[in-house]
């Protein structure tokens, strides 16, 4: 992982990594970071306790890995999640 990200991109990558329904493949498509690179970035940017919580949360989670998702789920978030009020 040699790419340098500005603070807005770094913040968005971390946000996407924390989101339950955003697969690692979506982060790779947008930012070119494979899962191992996201893990490295999160280890570097988060406090150790936050990193451990995040790893525990995403390890084996079917929604974070496109291959583990049920057939027919093609979106990364609920359709109502980002609607403006």
N, C-alpha and C positions, 0 to 999 in steps of 0.2 A: 504494500500500500504506500505508494510514493506521492499520491495526489495530495495537494494542499487545498483545503476548503476554507472559504470565508466563514465568518461566524454564523451567518444566516443559514448557509448550507449545512454546516456542522450541527446546528440546532435542529434543523429539519431531519437530518439523518438519525440523530438521537431520538427525536420524536417518533419517527417511523419505526425504529427498532423497538421502542416501548409499546407501540400500538399492537394489540393482540391480533388484529386481522390484516395487518400489512405483512405480506410474505417477504422473506429475504430477497427473493427474485425481483420484487418491485424496487428494492433499494439498489440492486445490481443494475437493473434497467435504467434507472434515473441517474445514478452516481458512479456506476462502474465498480462497485465494491462487492466482492463475494462475501459469503457468510463469515468466513474466517477473518476477512478484513474488517467487517462490522464488529466482530467480537474484539479484535485488537483495538479498534477505535474506541469502543465502549470501555474497555479496560483502562485505556489511557485517559479518557475524558471524565469518567465517573469516579466518585469516591469508592474505595474498596467495598464497603458494605452495600452501596447501591449497585455496584457491578454484580456482586454475589446474588442479590435479590433478582436482578434482571436475568442472570443466567439460569437461576432456578425457575423463573417464570417461563422462559422461552424454550428450555430444553425439552424436546419431544413434543412441543405444542403443535398440533396439526395445522393450525391456522397460520403459523409462521413458515411453513414449508409447503409450497404449492403441490408437491408430489403426495403429501399426506392428506390434502384436502379432499372432501367428498366430491364426487363427479358433479359437475354442473355449477360449482361455486367459482365464478370467474372474477368477482369484484373483490376489492381489498377492504371495503368498508360498507356499512349500512347506507342505503340510499338517502336516508334522512339525516345522516351524521353531519354533513357540512352545509345544510340549508341555512340561509340567512333568515333571521327572524325580523 
